[in-house]
Amino acid sequence: MNTTILRKSVLGIAGLAFAGGLAAGPLNHHTTT
């Protein structure tokens, strides 16, 4: 089992989710008025 690939995929998914949350937060806050 290659833990490097697993770690990269987990970090990638977490990074995408974190960036998506940061991007969607202010946008939702501005558009939902």
N, C-alpha and C positions, 0 to 999 in steps of 0.2 A: 504493500500500500504506500503510495507516494503522498506524504503529508504536505509537501511543498505546493502541489497543485491544489490540494484541498484547502490549504490556508489562503492561497491566492484567490480562489473562487469565493471563499467566505468573506475575505476582505473586500473583494470587488462588489459583492452583493450588498454588504454592509455600507460600503462607500456610496453606492448608487442610492440606497435607501436614505442615507443621511443627507446626501446632496439633494435628493428629490424632496425631502422634508423641508430643508432650508429654502429651496426654491419655491415650493408650493405654499409655505407658511405665509410669507409677506404677500404673495399674489392673492391668495384666498382672503387675506385680511383686507386688501385694498378693493377687491372686486365685490365682495359681499358687504355692501353698505346699505 
